Amino acid sequence: IDLLKREKDTLQTEKSYLQTEVQGYREKSSIASRTVSNLNDHNKSLDSQIIQLKGDLLKGIHYTIFLAWS
């Protein structure tokens, strides 16, 4: 019976350790998910800035052509 109690204690300790490991992986996964979300948001912002800059560039080109023909 002592052997069974020790085996049970060992298994309980192992279970506790594994639960801690799983919790750590869940936290890392959550952090990774938030990081990906933040990067996606940043990417969308950069896309908007690129579109704005392209528009500004085209306006500048049109204005330059207009001045050249004036």
N, C-alpha and C positions, 0 to 999 in steps of 0.2 A: 504493500500500500504506500509506503514511503517513496518507492520508486515512481509510482503513478503520480503522487503529489508533486514530486520534483519535475516529472515530465510535463505535468499540467502547468506548473510555474514557468518552466522553460518556454512552453508554447504561448503562455500569456505574455511573457516578456517579448517574445518574437512578434506576436500579434501587435503589441503596443508599438514596437519599433517600426513595423511595416505600416501601421496607421500613420505614424509620424512621417515616414517617407512619402506616403501617398499625399498627405496634406502639403508637404513641401512641393511635390510635383504639381499639385493643384494651384498653389500660389504662384509658382513659376509660369504655369500655363496662363493664369489670369494676367500676370504682368506682360507676358508675350502678346496676349490678345489685345491688351490696352495699347501696347507699343505699336502693333500692326494698325490698329484703329487710328492712332495719332498720326502715323506715317501716311495713311490713306487720306486723312483730312489735310495734312500738309501738302500732299501731292495734288489734291484738288485745288488748294490755294495757289500752288505754283502754276497749275494749268490756267487758272483765271488770270494770273499775272502775265503769263506768256501771251494769252489772247489779247489782253489790254496793251501789252507792248507791241504786238504785231499791228494792232489798230493804230497806235500812235505812230509807228514807223510808216504805215501806209499814208496816214495824214501828212506826215513830214515829206514823203516822196511826192505826193500830189501837190503840196504847197511849193516844193522846190521846182517841180515842172511848171506850175502856174507862174512862178516868178521868172523862170527862164524864158517863158513865152511872152511875158509882158513887155 
